[in-house]
Amino acid sequence: MTARVFQLFSKTQVFFIVLGLVAQLSFFDTLRYYFERGVWGYPRLGWVIPEKVVTFGLFELSSIAVITLHAATSFLLYAVVLGQLGIMLFMRPSDTKTRFHRLFGRTIAFVFLPIFALFALVLNSQMIQSTANQLLFGVIPVLVTWGFVQAIFAARQHEQTRHLDAIYLIIICLNAAAITRLCMGMLYGMGLSTTFLMQNHEPAAIGAILRTFLLIVILSGSYLSCDRFKDNYKPILFLSVVWGVAIWLV
């Protein structure tokens, strides 16, 4: 089974998939603080998200509830996509597996993805103030949706490589925040100041700029490592354009 993984993904891609899994552990400290205090933030940096009322269609929710729902739907989408990838890679081929894989994939695309995108949109529009931050936070759900569209079309055309490339894009985008947080945690652990990441009770634009730069580098290096950059340059180009516009706006 391990040989099959390296047949479908390069060593660089496998490294970043595993790194993403490890990076998700960086959320545990924030989750612990949330369950202990009922608020979200980075207490070690002296930053906690203030509670306020957020308009959600005809409903009103607290900012804490919105962030909780966004975090939950993000984790859930990441988990089911990773599970779907595991089914593809590690289960023996069979008609039952194929039928389940298709059904589960449709459920992810038409149930889990819209819920994730909805709460990401609400969070981005209601709780983030600066235009640069809105662009760089908003580009993630856009790329995730793009990945799903590509994955669906590739599956219908029986293009396994293109399908896997799209799934890889989704996984890395959903891991972008976790990998960035892991990097910042390493800086904090080395005794370097990370207070520049917070400003006016929301992430400073520099944090989103650094995260987007990391995402561009990871995706570029990953697709170059398997000689498929030319087949996957469009989302990277789009991400680079948004990144450049955000820098200009700062």
MARBA-3410 file (N, C-alpha, C, O; in Angstrom, 1 decimal):
250
0.8,-1.2,0.0,0.0,0.0,0.0,0.9,1.3,0.0,0.5,2.3,-0.6 ~ 2.0,1.2,0.7,2.9,2.4,0.8,3.4,2.7,-0.6,3.6,3.8,-1.0 ~ 3.8,1.6,-1.3,4.3,1.8,-2.7,3.2,2.5,-3.6,3.6,3.3,-4.4 ~ 2.0,2.2,-3.4,0.9,2.8,-4.2,0.8,4.3,-3.9,0.6,5.1,-4.8 ~ 1.0,4.7,-2.6,1.0,6.1,-2.3,2.1,6.8,-3.0,1.8,7.9,-3.6
3.3,6.3,-3.1,4.4,7.0,-3.8,4.3,6.8,-5.3,5.0,7.5,-6.0 ~ 3.4,5.9,-5.8,3.2,5.9,-7.2,2.3,7.0,-7.6,2.4,7.6,-8.7 ~ 1.4,7.4,-6.7,0.4,8.5,-7.0,0.8,9.9,-6.6,0.4,10.9,-7.2 ~ 1.6,9.9,-5.6,2.1,11.2,-5.1,3.6,11.2,-5.0,4.2,10.2,-4.8 ~ 4.2,12.4,-5.2,5.7,12.5,-5.0,6.0,12.5,-3.6,5.1,12.7,-2.7
7.3,12.3,-3.2,7.7,12.3,-1.8,7.4,13.7,-1.2,7.1,13.8,0.0 ~ 7.6,14.7,-2.0,7.3,16.1,-1.5,5.9,16.3,-1.2,5.5,16.8,-0.1 ~ 5.0,15.7,-2.0,3.5,15.8,-1.7,3.2,15.0,-0.4,2.4,15.5,0.4 ~ 3.7,13.8,-0.3,3.5,13.0,0.9,4.0,13.7,2.1,3.3,13.7,3.2 ~ 5.1,14.4,2.0,5.7,15.1,3.2,4.7,16.2,3.6,4.5,16.3,4.8
4.2,17.0,2.7,3.3,18.1,3.1,1.9,17.6,3.5,1.3,18.2,4.4 ~ 1.5,16.4,3.0,0.2,15.8,3.6,0.4,15.4,5.0,-0.4,15.7,5.9 ~ 1.6,14.8,5.3,1.9,14.4,6.7,2.1,15.6,7.6,1.7,15.6,8.7 ~ 2.8,16.6,7.0,3.1,17.8,7.8,1.7,18.5,8.2,1.6,19.0,9.3 ~ 0.8,18.5,7.3,-0.5,19.0,7.5,-1.2,18.3,8.7,-1.8,18.9,9.6
-1.1,17.0,8.7,-1.7,16.2,9.8,-1.0,16.6,11.1,-1.7,16.8,12.1 ~ 0.3,16.7,11.1,1.0,17.1,12.4,0.6,18.5,12.8,0.4,18.8,13.9 ~ 0.5,19.4,11.8,0.2,20.8,12.1,-1.2,21.0,12.7,-1.4,21.9,13.4 ~ -2.1,20.1,12.4,-3.4,20.2,13.0,-3.4,20.1,14.5,-4.2,20.6,15.2 ~ -2.3,19.4,15.0,-2.1,19.3,16.5,-1.9,20.7,17.1,-2.2,20.9,18.3
-1.5,21.7,16.3,-1.3,23.0,16.8,-2.5,23.7,17.2,-2.5,24.7,18.0 ~ -3.7,23.2,16.8,-5.0,23.8,17.2,-5.4,23.3,18.6,-6.3,24.0,19.2 ~ -4.8,22.3,19.1,-5.2,21.7,20.4,-5.2,22.8,21.5,-6.0,22.8,22.4 ~ -4.1,23.6,21.5,-4.0,24.6,22.6,-5.1,25.6,22.6,-5.6,26.0,23.6 ~ -5.4,26.0,21.3,-6.5,27.0,21.2,-7.8,26.3,21.5,-8.7,27.0,22.1
-8.0,25.1,21.1,-9.2,24.3,21.5,-9.4,24.2,23.0,-10.5,24.4,23.6 ~ -8.3,23.9,23.7,-8.3,23.7,25.1,-8.7,25.0,25.8,-9.5,25.0,26.7 ~ -8.2,26.2,25.3,-8.5,27.5,25.8,-10.0,27.8,25.6,-10.7,28.4,26.4 ~ -10.5,27.4,24.4,-11.9,27.6,24.1,-12.8,26.8,25.1,-13.8,27.4,25.6 ~ -12.5,25.6,25.3,-13.3,24.7,26.2,-13.2,25.2,27.6,-14.1,25.0,28.4
-12.1,25.8,28.0,-11.9,26.2,29.4,-12.5,27.6,29.6,-13.1,27.8,30.7 ~ -12.4,28.5,28.6,-12.9,29.9,28.8,-14.1,30.2,28.0,-14.8,31.2,28.3 ~ -14.4,29.4,26.9,-15.5,29.7,26.1,-15.2,30.8,25.1,-16.2,31.4,24.5 ~ -14.0,31.2,24.8,-13.6,32.2,23.8,-12.5,31.6,23.0,-11.8,30.7,23.3 ~ -12.3,32.3,21.8,-11.3,31.9,20.9,-10.2,32.9,20.9,-10.4,34.1,21.1
-9.0,32.5,20.7,-7.9,33.4,20.6,-6.5,32.8,20.8,-6.4,31.5,20.9 ~ -5.5,33.6,21.0,-4.2,33.2,21.3,-3.7,33.8,22.6,-3.1,34.8,22.6 ~ -4.1,33.3,23.7,-3.9,33.9,25.0,-2.4,34.2,25.3,-2.1,35.2,25.9 ~ -1.5,33.3,24.8,-0.1,33.6,25.0,0.4,34.8,24.3,1.4,35.4,24.7 ~ -0.3,35.3,23.3,0.0,36.5,22.6,-0.8,37.7,23.1,-0.7,38.8,22.6
-1.7,37.4,24.1,-2.5,38.5,24.6,-3.6,38.9,23.7,-4.1,40.0,23.8 ~ -4.0,38.0,22.8,-5.1,38.3,21.8,-6.2,37.4,22.0,-6.1,36.2,21.8 ~ -7.4,37.9,22.2,-8.6,37.1,22.3,-9.7,37.8,21.5,-9.9,39.0,21.6 ~ -10.4,37.0,20.7,-11.5,37.6,19.9,-12.6,38.1,20.7,-13.2,37.4,21.5 ~ -12.9,39.4,20.6,-14.0,40.0,21.4,-15.4,39.5,20.9,-15.6,39.2,19.7
-16.3,39.3,21.8,-17.6,38.8,21.5,-18.5,40.0,21.0,-18.5,41.0,21.7 ~ -19.1,39.7,19.9,-20.1,40.7,19.4,-21.2,40.0,18.6,-21.1,38.8,18.4 ~ -22.2,40.8,18.3,-23.3,40.2,17.5,-23.0,40.2,16.0,-22.6,41.2,15.5 ~ -23.2,39.1,15.4,-23.0,38.9,14.0,-24.3,38.6,13.3,-25.0,37.7,13.7 ~ -24.6,39.3,12.2,-25.9,39.1,11.4,-25.7,37.9,10.5,-24.7,37.8,9.8
-26.6,37.0,10.6,-26.6,35.7,9.9,-27.9,35.5,9.2,-28.8,34.8,9.7 ~ -28.1,36.2,8.1,-29.4,36.2,7.4,-30.5,36.9,8.3,-30.3,38.1,8.6 ~ -31.5,36.2,8.6,-32.5,36.7,9.5,-32.2,36.4,11.0,-32.9,36.8,11.9 ~ -31.1,35.8,11.2,-30.7,35.5,12.6,-29.5,36.3,13.1,-28.8,36.9,12.3 ~ -29.3,36.4,14.4,-28.2,37.0,15.0,-27.5,36.0,15.8,-28.1,35.3,16.7
-26.1,35.9,15.6,-25.3,35.0,16.4,-24.2,35.8,17.0,-23.8,36.8,16.5 ~ -23.6,35.2,18.1,-22.4,35.8,18.7,-21.2,35.5,17.8,-21.2,34.4,17.1 ~ -20.2,36.3,17.8,-19.0,36.0,17.1,-18.3,34.7,17.5,-17.7,34.0,16.7 ~ -18.4,34.4,18.8,-17.9,33.1,19.3,-18.6,31.9,18.6,-17.9,31.0,18.3 ~ -19.9,32.0,18.4,-20.6,30.9,17.8,-20.2,30.8,16.3,-20.1,29.7,15.8
-20.0,31.9,15.7,-19.7,31.9,14.2,-18.3,31.2,14.1,-18.1,30.4,13.2 ~ -17.3,31.6,14.9,-16.0,31.0,14.8,-16.0,29.6,15.2,-15.3,28.8,14.5 ~ -16.8,29.2,16.1,-16.9,27.8,16.5,-17.5,27.0,15.4,-17.0,25.9,15.1 ~ -18.5,27.5,14.7,-19.1,26.8,13.6,-18.1,26.7,12.4,-18.1,25.7,11.7 ~ -17.4,27.8,12.2,-16.4,27.8,11.1,-15.3,26.8,11.4,-14.9,26.0,10.5
-14.8,26.8,12.6,-13.7,25.8,12.9,-14.3,24.4,12.8,-13.6,23.5,12.3 ~ -15.5,24.1,13.3,-16.0,22.8,13.3,-16.2,22.3,11.8,-15.9,21.2,11.5 ~ -16.8,23.2,11.0,-17.0,22.8,9.6,-15.7,22.6,8.8,-15.6,21.8,7.9 ~ -14.7,23.4,9.1,-13.4,23.3,8.5,-12.7,21.9,8.9,-12.3,21.2,8.0 ~ -12.7,21.6,10.2,-12.2,20.3,10.6,-12.9,19.2,10.0,-12.3,18.2,9.6
-14.3,19.3,10.0,-15.1,18.2,9.4,-14.8,18.0,7.9,-14.6,16.8,7.5 ~ -14.7,19.1,7.2,-14.4,18.9,5.7,-13.1,18.3,5.5,-12.9,17.4,4.7 ~ -12.1,18.8,6.3,-10.7,18.2,6.2,-10.7,16.7,6.5,-10.1,15.9,5.8 ~ -11.4,16.3,7.5,-11.4,14.9,8.0,-12.1,14.0,6.9,-11.6,13.0,6.6 ~ -13.2,14.5,6.4,-13.9,13.6,5.4,-13.1,13.5,4.1,-13.1,12.5,3.4
-12.5,14.6,3.7,-11.7,14.6,2.4,-10.5,13.6,2.6,-10.1,12.8,1.8 ~ -9.9,13.7,3.8,-8.7,12.9,4.1,-9.2,11.4,4.2,-8.5,10.5,3.7 ~ -10.4,11.2,4.8,-10.9,9.8,4.8,-11.2,9.3,3.4,-11.0,8.1,3.1 ~ -11.8,10.1,2.6,-12.0,9.7,1.2,-10.7,9.4,0.4,-10.7,8.4,-0.3 ~ -9.7,10.1,0.7,-8.4,9.8,0.1,-7.9,8.5,0.6,-7.3,7.7,-0.1
-8.1,8.2,1.9,-7.6,7.0,2.5,-8.4,5.8,1.9,-7.8,4.7,1.6 ~ -9.7,6.0,1.6,-10.4,4.9,1.0,-9.9,4.6,-0.4,-9.7,3.4,-0.8 ~ -9.5,5.6,-1.1,-9.0,5.5,-2.5,-7.6,4.8,-2.5,-7.3,3.9,-3.3 ~ -6.8,5.1,-1.5,-5.4,4.6,-1.5,-5.3,3.2,-0.8,-4.5,2.4,-1.2 ~ -6.0,3.0,0.3,-5.7,1.9,1.1,-6.7,0.7,1.1,-6.4,-0.4,1.6
-7.9,0.9,0.5,-8.8,-0.1,0.5,-8.7,-0.9,-0.8,-8.4,-0.3,-1.9 ~ -8.9,-2.2,-0.8,-8.7,-3.0,-2.0,-9.8,-2.7,-3.0,-11.0,-2.4,-2.6 ~ -9.5,-2.6,-4.3,-10.5,-2.3,-5.3,-11.6,-3.3,-5.3,-11.4,-4.5,-5.2 ~ -12.8,-2.8,-5.4,-14.0,-3.6,-5.5,-15.2,-2.8,-6.0,-15.1,-1.5,-5.9 ~ -16.2,-3.4,-6.4,-17.4,-2.7,-6.9,-18.0,-1.9,-5.7,-18.5,-0.8,-5.9
-18.0,-2.6,-4.5,-18.6,-1.9,-3.3,-17.8,-0.7,-3.0,-18.4,0.4,-2.7 ~ -16.5,-0.8,-3.0,-15.7,0.4,-2.7,-15.9,1.5,-3.7,-16.0,2.7,-3.3 ~ -16.0,1.2,-5.0,-16.2,2.2,-6.0,-17.6,2.9,-5.8,-17.6,4.2,-5.9 ~ -18.6,2.1,-5.5,-19.9,2.8,-5.3,-19.9,3.7,-4.0,-20.4,4.8,-4.1 ~ -19.3,3.2,-3.0,-19.2,4.0,-1.7,-18.4,5.2,-2.0,-18.8,6.3,-1.5
-17.3,5.1,-2.7,-16.4,6.2,-2.9,-17.2,7.3,-3.7,-17.0,8.5,-3.4 ~ -18.0,6.9,-4.7,-18.7,7.9,-5.4,-19.8,8.6,-4.6,-20.0,9.8,-4.6 ~ -20.5,7.8,-3.8,-21.6,8.3,-3.0,-21.0,9.2,-1.9,-21.6,10.3,-1.7 ~ -19.9,8.8,-1.3,-19.3,9.6,-0.3,-18.8,10.9,-0.8,-18.9,12.0,-0.2 ~ -18.2,10.8,-2.0,-17.7,12.0,-2.7,-18.7,13.0,-3.0,-18.5,14.2,-2.8
-19.9,12.5,-3.5,-21.0,13.5,-3.8,-21.5,14.1,-2.5,-21.9,15.3,-2.5 ~ -21.6,13.3,-1.4,-22.0,13.9,-0.1,-21.1,15.0,0.4,-21.5,16.0,0.9 ~ -19.8,14.7,0.2,-18.8,15.7,0.6,-19.0,17.0,-0.2,-19.0,18.1,0.3 ~ -19.1,16.8,-1.5,-19.2,18.0,-2.4,-20.5,18.8,-2.3,-20.4,20.0,-2.4 ~ -21.6,18.1,-2.0,-22.9,18.8,-2.0,-23.5,19.0,-0.7,-24.5,19.6,-0.5
-22.8,18.5,0.4,-23.3,18.8,1.8,-22.2,19.4,2.6,-22.4,20.6,3.1 ~ -21.1,18.8,2.8,-20.0,19.3,3.6,-19.4,20.6,3.1,-19.1,21.5,3.8 ~ -19.1,20.6,1.8,-18.5,21.8,1.2,-19.3,23.0,1.3,-18.8,24.1,1.7 ~ -20.7,23.0,0.9,-21.5,24.2,1.0,-21.6,24.7,2.4,-21.6,25.9,2.7 ~ -21.6,23.8,3.4,-21.7,24.3,4.8,-20.4,25.0,5.2,-20.4,26.0,5.8
-19.3,24.4,4.8,-18.0,25.0,5.1,-17.9,26.4,4.4,-17.5,27.4,5.1 ~ -18.3,26.5,3.2,-18.2,27.7,2.4,-19.1,28.8,3.0,-18.7,30.0,3.1 ~ -20.3,28.4,3.5,-21.2,29.3,4.1,-20.6,30.0,5.3,-20.6,31.2,5.4 ~ -20.1,29.2,6.2,-19.6,29.8,7.4,-18.3,30.5,7.2,-18.0,31.5,7.9 ~ -17.5,30.1,6.2,-16.3,30.8,5.9,-16.7,32.2,5.3,-16.0,33.2,5.6
-17.7,32.3,4.5,-18.2,33.5,4.0,-18.7,34.5,5.0,-18.4,35.7,5.1 ~ -19.5,33.9,6.0,-20.0,34.7,7.1,-18.9,35.3,7.9,-18.9,36.5,8.3 ~ -17.9,34.4,8.3,-16.8,34.9,9.1,-16.0,36.0,8.3,-15.6,36.9,9.0 ~ -15.8,35.8,7.1,-15.0,36.7,6.3,-15.7,38.1,6.2,-15.0,39.1,6.2 ~ -17.0,38.0,5.9,-17.7,39.3,5.7,-18.1,40.0,6.9,-18.2,41.3,6.9
-18.3,39.3,8.0,-18.8,39.9,9.3,-17.8,40.2,10.3,-18.0,41.1,11.2 ~ -16.6,39.5,10.3,-15.7,39.6,11.4,-14.3,40.1,11.0,-13.5,40.4,11.9 ~ -14.0,40.2,9.7,-12.7,40.7,9.3,-12.9,42.0,8.6,-13.8,42.2,7.8 ~ -12.1,43.0,9.1,-12.3,44.4,8.7,-11.5,44.8,7.5,-12.1,45.4,6.6 ~ -10.2,44.5,7.4,-9.4,45.0,6.4,-9.6,44.3,5.0,-9.9,43.1,5.0
-9.5,45.0,3.9,-9.8,44.5,2.6,-8.7,43.4,2.3,-9.1,42.4,1.7 ~ -7.5,43.7,2.6,-6.4,42.7,2.3,-6.7,41.4,3.0,-6.5,40.3,2.4 ~ -7.1,41.5,4.3,-7.4,40.3,5.0,-8.6,39.5,4.4,-8.6,38.3,4.3 ~ -9.6,40.3,4.0,-10.8,39.6,3.4,-10.4,38.9,2.1,-10.9,37.8,1.9 ~ -9.5,39.5,1.3,-9.1,38.8,0.1,-8.3,37.6,0.4,-8.6,36.5,-0.2
-7.4,37.6,1.3,-6.5,36.5,1.6,-7.2,35.4,2.4,-6.9,34.2,2.3 ~ -8.2,35.8,3.2,-8.9,34.7,3.9,-10.0,34.1,3.0,-10.3,32.9,3.0 ~ -10.6,35.0,2.1,-11.6,34.5,1.2,-11.1,33.6,0.1,-11.9,32.9,-0.5 ~ -9.8,33.8,-0.3,-9.3,33.0,-1.4,-9.2,31.5,-1.1,-9.3,30.7,-2.0 ~ -9.2,31.1,0.2,-9.1,29.7,0.6,-10.3,29.0,0.2,-10.2,28.0,-0.5
-11.5,29.4,0.7,-12.7,28.6,0.3,-13.0,28.7,-1.2,-13.5,27.7,-1.8 ~ -12.5,29.7,-1.9,-12.6,29.7,-3.4,-11.8,28.6,-4.0,-12.3,27.9,-4.9 ~ -10.5,28.5,-3.5,-9.7,27.5,-4.1,-10.1,26.1,-3.7,-10.0,25.1,-4.5 ~ -10.7,25.9,-2.5,-11.2,24.6,-2.1,-12.4,24.2,-3.0,-12.5,23.1,-3.4 ~ -13.3,25.2,-3.3,-14.4,24.9,-4.2,-13.9,24.6,-5.6,-14.4,23.7,-6.2
-12.9,25.3,-6.1,-12.3,25.1,-7.4,-11.8,23.6,-7.4,-11.9,22.9,-8.4 ~ -11.1,23.2,-6.3,-10.6,21.9,-6.3,-11.7,20.8,-6.4,-11.5,19.8,-7.1 ~ -12.8,21.1,-5.7,-13.9,20.1,-5.8,-14.5,20.0,-7.2,-14.8,19.0,-7.7 ~ -14.6,21.2,-7.9,-15.1,21.2,-9.2,-14.2,20.4,-10.1,-14.7,19.6,-11.0 ~ -12.9,20.6,-10.0,-11.9,19.9,-10.8,-12.0,18.4,-10.5,-11.9,17.6,-11.4
-12.1,18.1,-9.2,-12.1,16.7,-8.9,-13.3,15.9,-9.4,-13.2,14.8,-9.9 ~ -14.5,16.6,-9.4,-15.7,16.0,-10.0,-15.6,15.8,-11.5,-15.9,14.7,-12.0 ~ -15.1,16.8,-12.2,-15.0,16.7,-13.7,-14.0,15.6,-14.0,-14.2,14.8,-15.0 ~ -12.9,15.5,-13.3,-11.8,14.5,-13.5,-12.3,13.1,-13.3,-12.0,12.2,-14.0 ~ -13.1,13.0,-12.2,-13.7,11.7,-11.9,-14.6,11.2,-13.0,-14.6,10.0,-13.4
-15.4,12.1,-13.5,-16.4,11.8,-14.6,-15.7,11.4,-15.8,-16.2,10.6,-16.6 ~ -14.5,11.9,-16.1,-13.7,11.6,-17.3,-12.7,10.5,-17.0,-11.9,10.3,-17.9 ~ -12.7,9.9,-15.8,-11.8,8.9,-15.4,-10.4,9.3,-15.5,-9.5,8.5,-15.9 ~ -10.1,10.5,-15.1,-8.7,11.0,-15.1,-8.2,11.0,-13.7,-8.4,12.0,-12.9 ~ -7.6,9.9,-13.3,-7.2,9.7,-11.9,-6.2,10.7,-11.4,-6.3,11.2,-10.3
-5.2,11.0,-12.3,-4.1,11.9,-11.9,-4.6,13.3,-11.6,-4.3,13.9,-10.6 ~ -5.5,13.7,-12.6,-6.1,15.1,-12.4,-7.0,15.1,-11.2,-7.0,16.1,-10.5 ~ -7.7,14.0,-10.9,-8.5,13.9,-9.8,-7.7,14.0,-8.5,-8.1,14.8,-7.6 ~ -6.6,13.3,-8.4,-5.7,13.4,-7.2,-5.1,14.7,-7.0,-4.9,15.2,-5.9 ~ -4.7,15.4,-8.1,-4.1,16.7,-8.1,-5.1,17.7,-7.4,-4.8,18.6,-6.7
-6.4,17.6,-7.8,-7.4,18.4,-7.3,-7.7,18.2,-5.8,-7.8,19.1,-5.0 ~ -7.6,16.9,-5.4,-7.8,16.5,-4.0,-6.6,17.1,-3.2,-6.8,17.5,-2.0 ~ -5.4,17.0,-3.8,-4.2,17.5,-3.1,-4.4,19.0,-2.8,-4.0,19.5,-1.8 ~ -4.9,19.7,-3.8,-5.1,21.2,-3.7,-6.0,21.4,-2.5,-5.8,22.3,-1.7 ~ -7.1,20.7,-2.4,-8.1,20.9,-1.3,-7.4,20.6,0.0,-7.6,21.4,0.9
-6.7,19.6,0.2,-6.1,19.2,1.4,-5.1,20.3,1.9,-5.0,20.7,3.0 ~ -4.2,20.7,0.9,-3.2,21.7,1.3,-3.9,23.1,1.7,-3.4,23.7,2.6 ~ -4.9,23.4,1.0,-5.6,24.7,1.3,-6.3,24.6,2.7,-6.2,25.6,3.4 ~ -6.8,23.5,3.0,-7.5,23.3,4.3,-6.4,23.2,5.4,-6.7,23.4,6.6 ~ -5.2,22.9,5.0,-4.1,22.8,6.0,-3.3,24.1,6.1,-2.4,24.2,7.0
-3.6,25.1,5.3,-2.8,26.3,5.2,-2.7,27.0,6.6,-1.6,27.4,7.0 ~ -3.8,27.2,7.2,-3.8,27.8,8.5,-3.0,27.0,9.6,-2.3,27.6,10.4 ~ -3.2,25.7,9.5,-2.5,24.9,10.5,-1.0,24.9,10.3,-0.2,25.0,11.3 ~ -0.6,24.8,9.1,0.9,24.8,8.8,1.5,26.2,9.2,2.6,26.2,9.7 ~ 0.8,27.2,8.9,1.3,28.6,9.2,1.3,28.7,10.8,2.3,29.3,11.3
0.3,28.2,11.5,0.3,28.3,12.9,1.5,27.5,13.5,2.1,27.9,14.5 ~ 1.8,26.3,12.9,2.9,25.5,13.3,4.2,26.3,13.2,5.1,26.3,14.1 ~ 4.4,27.0,12.0,5.6,27.8,11.8,5.7,28.9,12.8,6.8,29.2,13.3 ~ 4.6,29.6,13.1,4.6,30.7,14.0,4.9,30.1,15.4,5.5,30.8,16.2 ~ 4.3,29.0,15.7,4.6,28.3,17.0,6.1,28.0,17.2,6.6,28.1,18.3
6.7,27.6,16.1,8.1,27.4,16.2,8.9,28.6,16.5,9.9,28.6,17.3 ~ 8.5,29.7,15.9,9.2,31.0,16.1,8.9,31.4,17.6,9.9,31.9,18.3 ~ 7.7,31.2,18.1,7.4,31.6,19.5,8.3,30.7,20.4,8.8,31.2,21.4 ~ 8.4,29.4,20.1,9.2,28.5,20.9,10.6,28.9,20.9,11.3,28.5,21.9 ~ 11.1,29.5,19.9,12.5,29.9,19.8,12.7,31.3,20.5,13.9,31.8,20.6
11.7,31.8,21.1,11.8,33.0,21.8,11.6,34.3,21.0,11.9,35.4,21.5 ~ 11.2,34.2,19.8,11.0,35.4,18.9,9.6,35.9,19.1,8.7,35.1,19.3 ~ 9.5,37.2,19.0,8.1,37.8,19.2,7.3,37.6,18.0,7.7,37.6,16.8 ~ 6.0,37.2,18.2,5.0,37.0,17.2,3.8,37.9,17.3,2.8,37.7,16.7 ~ 4.0,39.0,18.1,2.9,39.9,18.4,2.5,40.7,17.1,1.4,41.3,17.1
3.4,40.7,16.1,3.1,41.4,14.9,2.0,40.8,14.1,1.5,41.4,13.2 ~ 1.6,39.6,14.5,0.6,38.8,13.8,-0.8,39.3,14.2,-1.8,39.0,13.5 ~ -0.9,40.1,15.3,-2.3,40.5,15.8,-2.4,42.0,15.7,-1.4,42.8,16.0 ~ -3.6,42.5,15.3,-3.8,43.9,15.2,-5.3,44.2,15.3,-6.1,43.7,14.5 ~ -5.7,45.1,16.2,-7.1,45.5,16.4,-8.0,44.3,16.5,-9.1,44.3,15.9
-7.6,43.3,17.3,-8.5,42.2,17.6,-8.8,41.3,16.4,-9.8,40.6,16.4 ~ -7.9,41.3,15.4,-8.1,40.4,14.3,-6.7,40.1,13.8,-5.7,40.9,14.0 ~ -6.5,39.0,13.1,-5.1,38.7,12.5,-4.6,39.9,11.6,-5.4,40.4,10.8 ~ -3.4,40.3,11.9,-2.8,41.4,11.0,-2.7,40.9,9.6,-2.5,39.7,9.4 ~ -2.7,41.8,8.6,-2.6,41.4,7.2,-1.3,40.6,7.0,-1.2,39.8,6.1
-0.2,41.0,7.7,1.1,40.3,7.5,1.0,38.8,7.7,1.7,38.1,7.0 ~ 0.2,38.4,8.7,0.0,37.0,8.9,-0.6,36.3,7.7,-0.2,35.2,7.3 ~ -1.7,36.9,7.1,-2.3,36.3,6.0,-1.4,36.3,4.8,-1.5,35.4,3.9 ~ -0.6,37.4,4.7,0.4,37.5,3.5,1.4,36.3,3.6,1.7,35.7,2.6 ~ 1.9,36.1,4.8,2.9,35.0,5.0,2.3,33.7,4.8,2.9,32.8,4.2
1.0,33.5,5.2,0.3,32.2,5.0,0.1,31.9,3.5,0.3,30.8,3.1 ~ -0.3,33.0,2.8,-0.5,32.8,1.4,0.8,32.5,0.6,0.8,31.8,-0.3 ~ 1.9,33.2,1.1,3.2,32.9,0.4,3.6,31.5,0.7,4.1,30.8,-0.3 ~ 3.4,31.0,1.9,3.7,29.6,2.2,2.9,28.7,1.3,3.4,27.7,0.8 ~ 1.6,29.0,1.1,0.7,28.2,0.3,1.2,28.2,-1.2,1.1,27.1,-1.8
1.6,29.3,-1.7,2.1,29.4,-3.1,3.3,28.5,-3.2,3.5,27.8,-4.2 ~ 4.3,28.6,-2.3,5.5,27.9,-2.3,5.2,26.3,-2.2,5.8,25.6,-3.0 ~ 4.4,26.0,-1.3,4.1,24.5,-1.1,3.4,23.9,-2.4,3.8,22.9,-2.8 ~ 2.4,24.6,-2.9,1.7,24.1,-4.1,2.7,24.1,-5.3,2.7,23.1,-6.0 ~ 3.4,25.1,-5.5,4.4,25.2,-6.6,5.4,24.0,-6.5,5.6,23.3,-7.4
6.0,23.9,-5.3,7.0,22.9,-5.1,6.5,21.5,-5.3,7.1,20.6,-5.8 ~ 5.2,21.3,-4.8,4.6,20.0,-4.8,4.3,19.6,-6.3,4.6,18.4,-6.6 ~ 3.7,20.5,-7.1,3.4,20.1,-8.4,4.7,20.0,-9.3,4.7,19.2,-10.3 ~ 5.7,20.8,-9.0,6.9,20.7,-9.7,7.6,19.4,-9.4,8.2,18.8,-10.3 ~ 7.5,18.9,-8.2,8.1,17.7,-7.8,7.6,16.4,-8.5,8.3,15.4,-8.6
6.4,16.5,-9.1,5.8,15.4,-9.8,5.6,15.7,-11.3,4.9,15.1,-12.0 ~ 6.3,16.8,-11.7,6.2,17.2,-13.1,4.8,17.5,-13.6,4.5,17.2,-14.8 ~ 4.0,18.1,-12.8,2.6,18.4,-13.2,2.3,19.9,-12.9,1.1,20.2,-12.7 ~ 3.3,20.7,-12.8,3.0,22.1,-12.6,2.2,22.8,-13.7,1.3,23.5,-13.4 ~ 2.5,22.4,-14.9,1.8,23.0,-16.1,0.3,22.6,-16.1,-0.5,23.4,-16.6
0.0,21.5,-15.5,-1.4,21.1,-15.4,-2.2,21.7,-14.2,-3.4,21.6,-14.2 ~ -1.4,22.3,-13.3,-2.0,22.8,-12.1,-1.6,24.3,-11.8,-1.7,24.7,-10.6 ~ -1.2,25.0,-12.8,-0.7,26.4,-12.5,-1.9,27.4,-12.3,-1.6,28.4,-11.7 ~ -3.1,27.1,-12.8,-4.2,28.1,-12.7,-4.5,28.5,-11.3,-4.5,29.7,-11.0 ~ -4.7,27.6,-10.3,-5.0,28.0,-9.0,-3.8,28.7,-8.3,-4.0,29.6,-7.5
-2.6,28.3,-8.7,-1.4,29.0,-8.1,-1.3,30.4,-8.7,-1.0,31.3,-7.9 ~ -1.6,30.6,-10.0,-1.6,31.9,-10.6,-2.6,32.8,-9.9,-2.3,34.0,-9.6 ~ -3.8,32.3,-9.8,-4.9,33.0,-9.1,-4.5,33.4,-7.7,-4.7,34.6,-7.3 ~ -3.9,32.5,-7.0,-3.5,32.8,-5.6,-2.4,33.9,-5.6,-2.4,34.7,-4.7 ~ -1.5,33.8,-6.6,-0.4,34.8,-6.6,-0.9,36.2,-7.0,-0.4,37.2,-6.4
-1.9,36.3,-7.8,-2.5,37.5,-8.2,-3.2,38.2,-7.0,-3.0,39.3,-6.7 ~ -4.0,37.4,-6.3,-4.7,37.8,-5.1,-3.7,38.3,-4.0,-3.9,39.3,-3.4 ~ -2.6,37.5,-3.9,-1.5,37.9,-2.9,-0.9,39.2,-3.3,-0.7,40.0,-2.4 ~ -0.6,39.4,-4.6,0.0,40.7,-5.0,-1.0,41.9,-4.8,-0.5,42.9,-4.3 ~ -2.3,41.7,-5.1,-3.2,42.7,-4.8,-3.3,43.1,-3.3,-3.4,44.2,-2.9
-3.3,42.1,-2.5,-3.4,42.3,-1.0,-2.2,43.0,-0.5,-2.3,43.9,0.3 ~ -1.0,42.7,-1.0,0.2,43.5,-0.6,0.1,44.9,-1.1,0.5,45.8,-0.3 ~ -0.4,45.2,-2.2,-0.6,46.5,-2.7,-1.6,47.3,-1.8,-1.5,48.5,-1.6 ~ -2.6,46.6,-1.3,-3.6,47.3,-0.5,-3.1,47.6,0.9,-3.7,48.5,1.6 ~ -2.2,46.8,1.4,-1.7,47.0,2.8,-1.1,48.4,3.0,-0.6,48.7,4.1
END
